[in-house]
Amino acid sequence: MTTDHGSARQVVVRLHGVHKEYGDTKALDGLLLEIEAGDAVAVMGPSGCGKSTLLNMVAGLDRPTSGMVEVQGRDLGKLNETGLALFRRRNVGMIFQFFNLIDDLPVLDNVALAAQLTGTPARQARLRALKLLDELGVAERRNNYPATLSGGERQRVAVARALMNRPALLLADEPTGALDRRSGEQVMDLLTDLNQIGQTLLIVTHDPQLATRCAGRLVEVADGRVARESTPATTA
C-alpha cells in the first residue's frame, strides 16, 4: 500500500484557542493542538472531556464558538457547508466505531462511492476500490453486502473507503470499539502500517492499548483542554 504524500513536515492540523459551547456546557475551552504530516496522534480522556468534539471540529462536522480550526492550511471557519463537504471528501478520511457502511450497497460500491462523490468516473473509482480491498485482504468479499461480513471485515472495508481519495488526514473514532480482540488487533496493525508509510492519523479512543500501539504521540484531554502530551515510550 502506498500513499501520495511528500516528505515535508508541514502542519496538517492546527487548532488555536478553540472554544465550543452547547448552551451552558463548555465542550472545548481554548484548546490548542498541532499535528504535522506523518504524525500518529491518539486523543484520550474520560467521557465528556471534549475529545469527540475535537474530532468533529477537525472533520468539519461542527464549528467552534470561537477560535480557529485549520486543516491543510485551510481555515474551515471560512467555508460554507457545501465547501466543507467538498473539502472533507477530498482531504479527510473517516473511520467510525460502527463502520457507517451503506447496507443496500455491496462492498465494492460502498468503497467506490467515496471517489465518485468527488467526480471520479465510476470505472476508475471501482478499479481503485478493488485495489484497496485487495491490499486490505477483503477483495474476495467485494460482492457481499455489509450485513454478511464480520466486524473486522466491515472495519477493513471502512478503512478502504476512508483511503479512496488519498486523504492528507485519516480520522479514526474508536475504530476498535465494536470489534472482538482479534479483529481489534488486526485493525491496530493496519493503522500502524498506514502511519509507517506516511499516513497522518488522528485517533480518538478510550483504549490505552490502541493509543500506545498505534500512536507516536498521546494527547490527554480534560475539561475541553489539552491536559498532557506524552509518547508511548514515556508513558508507564
Secondary structure, DSSP 8 states (H G I E B T S, - for coil): ------S---EEEEEEEEEEEETTEEEEEEEEEEEETT-EEEEE--TTSSHHHHHHHHHTSS--SEEEEEETTEEGGGS-HHHHHHHHHHHEEEE-TT----TTS-HHHHHHHHHHTTT--HHHHHHHHHHHHHHTT-GGGTTS-GGGS-HHHHHHHHHHHHHTT--SEEEEESTTTTS-HHHHHHHHHHHHHHHHTT-EEEEE-S-HHHHHHH-SEEEEEETTEEEEEE-GGG--
